[in-house]
């Protein structure tokens, strides 16, 4: 694995959704770093990319309410446990669960395993609300996928917050999810 500044030199054979991510980041003047890797389906699969990038990948969870009328993208540190009751209380939405692949593709233009904040560029109707754990919101860097799970990005959180999210019409809701207490 190699960390490079900006997009790969050759985008031949890459998925169109990945290339569109680089195109948008470049058009917004956002500096980013990229690395390719084997398909990452779990946070454990991201450990080598974390090491190469010098940043921990965010855990990105695509959630919905029971009626499937409200959708959320939650960004939390990769090592932080997630309990729906902790989040439900903070956002006033009972019965959160993982949203299905069809809604993920429809709203974010991505498939399971590649969930990423970058997918918000495809949410033109603003159906998905972005929730960011305070630890991610306050971090210097954020690690995420460019809408595919065979590549990872590292970019400054301030660029995500001040440039990317306004450009795609989303504003984060900051939540504070607890870490498990070791007993």
SVG drawing of the C-alpha trace seen along z (x, -y; Angstrom):
<svg xmlns="http://www.w3.org/2000/svg" viewBox="-43 -26 47 34">
<polyline fill="none" stroke="black" stroke-width="0.4" points="0.0,0.0 1.2,-3.5 -0.2,-6.8 -0.3,-9.4 -1.4,-13.0 -4.5,-13.5 -6.2,-11.2 -4.5,-8.1 -2.3,-8.9 -4.4,-6.4 -8.1,-6.0 -8.6,-3.4 -10.7,-0.5 -11.9,-2.4 -15.7,-2.7 -17.3,-5.8 -18.5,-6.7 -14.9,-6.7 -13.7,-8.9 -16.6,-11.3 -15.5,-11.6 -12.0,-12.6 -13.5,-15.0 -15.6,-16.8 -12.8,-17.0 -10.5,-18.4 -13.1,-20.9 -13.5,-22.1 -9.8,-22.5 -9.7,-20.0 -6.3,-18.5 -6.6,-14.8 -4.5,-11.6 -5.5,-8.3 -4.4,-4.7 -5.7,-1.5 -6.2,1.8 -8.1,5.1 -11.9,4.8 -12.6,3.6 -15.8,4.9 -15.1,4.5 -13.2,2.1 -10.6,4.8 -10.1,4.8 -9.2,1.1 -6.4,1.5 -3.6,1.6 -5.1,-1.4 -5.2,-3.2 -1.5,-2.5 -0.6,-3.7 -2.7,-6.9 -1.8,-7.7 -5.4,-8.2 -8.2,-5.9 -11.0,-5.3 -14.4,-6.4 -17.1,-3.9 -19.9,-4.9 -23.4,-3.6 -26.4,-4.1 -29.5,-4.1 -33.2,-4.6 -36.3,-4.8 -38.7,-1.9 -41.0,-3.5 -38.1,-4.0 -39.0,-7.7 -35.9,-9.2 -32.4,-8.2 -29.1,-9.0 -25.4,-8.6 -23.5,-8.3 -19.8,-8.9 -18.1,-7.6 -14.5,-6.6 -13.7,-3.1 -13.0,-1.8 -16.1,-3.3 -19.0,-0.9 -22.5,-1.9 -25.7,-1.4 -28.9,-2.6 -30.4,-3.7 -27.6,-6.2 -28.1,-7.8 -32.0,-7.6 -32.2,-9.6 -30.0,-12.4 -31.8,-12.8 -35.3,-12.1 -35.9,-9.1 -37.0,-5.8 -36.3,-2.5 -33.3,-3.1 -31.9,-0.2 -29.6,0.3 -31.1,-0.8 -31.2,1.6 -29.0,1.7 -31.7,0.4 -32.0,-2.8 -28.3,-3.1 -27.9,-2.9 -30.9,-5.1 -29.8,-8.0 -26.0,-7.7 -25.2,-6.0 -23.0,-3.4 -23.3,0.2 -22.8,2.0 -19.2,2.0 -18.4,-1.3 -20.6,-3.6 -18.9,-7.0 -19.6,-10.6 -18.5,-11.1 -21.8,-9.5 -23.6,-12.6 -22.6,-14.1 -25.3,-11.8 -28.0,-12.8 -29.4,-15.7 -32.8,-15.6 -31.3,-15.8 -33.0,-12.6 -30.1,-11.6 -29.1,-13.6 -25.5,-13.5 -24.7,-12.7 -21.1,-13.1 -19.8,-11.9 -18.0,-14.8 -14.7,-12.9 -14.8,-12.8 -16.1,-16.4 -13.2,-17.6 -10.5,-15.5 -7.8,-17.0 -8.2,-14.4 -10.9,-12.1 -10.5,-8.8 -13.2,-7.5 -13.8,-5.6 -14.3,-7.4 -17.7,-5.6 -15.9,-2.3 -14.3,0.0 -11.1,0.7 -9.6,-2.7 -9.4,-5.1 -9.0,-8.8 -7.5,-11.0 -8.6,-14.7 -8.7,-17.5 -11.9,-17.5 -12.1,-21.3 -12.2,-20.8 -15.0,-18.3 -16.9,-20.6 -16.2,-24.0 -16.0,-23.0 -17.3,-19.6 -20.5,-19.5 -21.7,-23.0 -21.0,-22.2 -23.2,-19.1 -25.9,-20.8 -25.5,-19.0 -24.8,-20.2 -23.7,-17.8 -25.6,-17.2 -23.0,-16.6 -23.8,-13.8 -21.8,-12.6 -21.9,-8.8 -20.3,-7.3 -17.4,-4.9 -17.8,-1.7 -16.5,-1.8 -14.0,0.9 -14.8,2.6"/>
</svg>
